[in-house]
Amino acid sequence: MTTTVSTWCPETRGTEETFIVARPEGAAPFAAQLDRLFDEYRATLGRLGLDGATGVTATVFLSDSANQEDEVRAHPAFTRLLEDGMAVTVVQQPPADTKIGLLAYHVRRSGGVRTIRSVDGARARATALEVEAGPYRFLYMKNLMSPAGGGAADQTEALLGTPGRAAQSHGIALGEVVRTWLYIHDLDTNYAAVSSARNRIFDRQGITLHAGFPASTGIQGRSANAADVLLLDVLAIQGLQPGQNRRMEVTSHMNPTVEYGVTFERGREVVFGDRRHLYVSGTASISHKGEILHVGDVTRQTERAIVNVGALLANSGATLADLRYVIVYLRDFADAAAVDTVLAAGPLGDLPRITVHAPVCRPGWLVELEGVAIDGKGDARFAPF
């Protein structure tokens, strides 16, 4: 097993946040890898003094969801995740050198109310976790799938665009959505339709460049059902005051996304009284003019993606050292070793990370990075996390 952990807590002692990345190694059958993964995950929680009540979200990455997802969902340890109230996504994005991987997020706080909700307008495997802490209401919604099927635009509308349903359920408005993940089946075919539908939805509901878009990753991924074009994850936060939720950009390195017709931010910075969360969208080897840099060279593209993430964080007063985990998306899985060599030797070498096969929205982009940074540069005007 390879298991890596990143934990952050204020020096003044407050709410503790932990990210765990786990993946089995070797060529064992899937059932054995599944057992090993969850055994190690539970052992890691024990070593950290965490329990199920601290679990917030988990993403399970599979190499072949059509043959593996039902087995995962029937496993007692997976059932326990749901019983603990975690919001969980199961997605086909094959992890490097294994059949299954896990990214889990745990929060240990002294107060707060956890409530588990179903998600209106999404199929039964959707999950949601609501956390109330001080003036804030965090709603994590994962594994959202359209109940009505249809094409890419129809499913985007059903999941993202209908008030009171799916991403906007439980009183959430689209403007309160901070972060989205759009897992798109056959991305090269369907990304344009999903992106265009998102543009129309945002325009219709007043989500504009002036108001600011969510941070987002649009990436290839699928469920066990080939008819699901879109699988959606959402983080929404209510109770934020003006100045707490800020656009992240760095125009010296990456152009504004609206210049090539998409509606998401390079990142979002959410400031609390005791910390900041910096949500870094999927970031590739792009120039300040929106051009693909280092076409065909995955090593140099990886290096440039790291530079872009570092510049984005620096422009908000953070550093690569503040990242808590990284997901690495690859178009060509044969590049996994070359990309790992770059990452292992660089500033992200000790960071929890998982590398998965998941093509990016432009074929020329061979690699993309995303993650979350946390630092102690809070603002005393606001309540703590």
Secondary structure, DSSP 8 states (H G I E B T S, - for coil): -EEEEEEE--TT---EEEEEEEE--SS--HHHHHHHHHHHHHHHHHHHT--GGGEEEEEEEES-HHHHHHHHHHSHHHHHHHHTT-EEEEEE--BTTSSEEEEEEEEE-SS-EEEEE--TTS-TT-EEEEEEETTEEEEEEEEE--SS---HHHHHHHHHSSTTSGGG-TT--GGGEEEEEEEETTHHHHHHHHHHHHHHHHHHTT--TTT---EEEEEE-B-S-TT--EEEEEEEEES--TTSEEEE--TTTS--GGGGT---BSEEEEE-SS-EEEEEEEE-SB-TTS-B-STT-HHHHHHHHHHHHHHHHHHTT--GGGEEEEEEEESSGGGHHHHHHHHHHSTTTTS-EEEEE---SSTT--EEEEEEEEES---TTS---
